[in-house]
Amino acid sequence: MKTILITNDDGIEAGGIVRLAEAAAEFGEVWVVAPARQMSAASHSITLHSPVDIYPHSFPVPGVRAFSCSGTPGDCVRVGSLSILPRRPDMVLSGINYGYNVASDIQYSATAGAAFEAAFQGLPAIAFSEEALPCHETADRYLTELLEELLEVRPGPGSILNVNFPGCPLEQCRGILRDRKVSRGMIFRDHYRELEKLPGGGIRLMVEGVRDEAAEDGTDLRAVTGGYVSVGIVKNIGY
């Protein structure tokens, strides 16, 4: 039986991590160590200069032992694999993230960052994401099938498997595209809007993103915007 460690960056209360744990429980012993709060865009950051607090957490999937963590998703993988689990996990799963992790935007992703921390620890890892929409039909249809296929894949040193589900109804999904490369584009082009003037000459800004679906053929962004599930291997820049 496989030992599977699951984390995410949307927080331990997010619906996506529950759905991932439910599916993964068919394939082994599942442990969850996930952030106590929303940690999106934390990338591969870890906590070095302050303690990390771990608490047992009531989790709605029978048989799954869960813990909340005060740190980042990267911390969750570290403390889970190095301290909490009774043995090293056979696989680390991160997600299901609420929002795509494709194209250049993936460098900000703490969903991918947690998976890369697993790779750094010598553990195979898969990052799962879906479009930030309330429709989960496509992800729920293909999740178990892809777990069965990918749990045996070893993406290589410094590499992770990256899966993104389109947010369309299942009847509109066109299938799975594998071996997708990371697009050089970006799904959101950001700018900053001034909210108010602050004392001392300061200003308060808020980021706003404009969606941009332009992408090259054969890439993750082109796949999901075309209604396909995207599966690919992403390498850490240092490898």
Buried (B, 14 or more C-beta within 10 A) or exposed (E): EEBBBBBBBBBBBBEBBBBBBBBBBEBBBBBBBBBBEBBBBBBBBBBEEEEBEBEEBEBEBEEBBBBBBBBBBBBBBBBBBEEBBEEEBBBBBBBBBBBBBBBBBBBBBBBBBBBBBBBBBEBBBBBBBBBEEEBBBBBBEBBBEBBEBBBEEEBEEBBBBBBBBBBBEBEEBEEBBBEBBBBEBBBBEEEEEEEEEEEEEEEEEEEEEEEEEEBEEEBBBBBBBEBBBBBBBBBBEEE
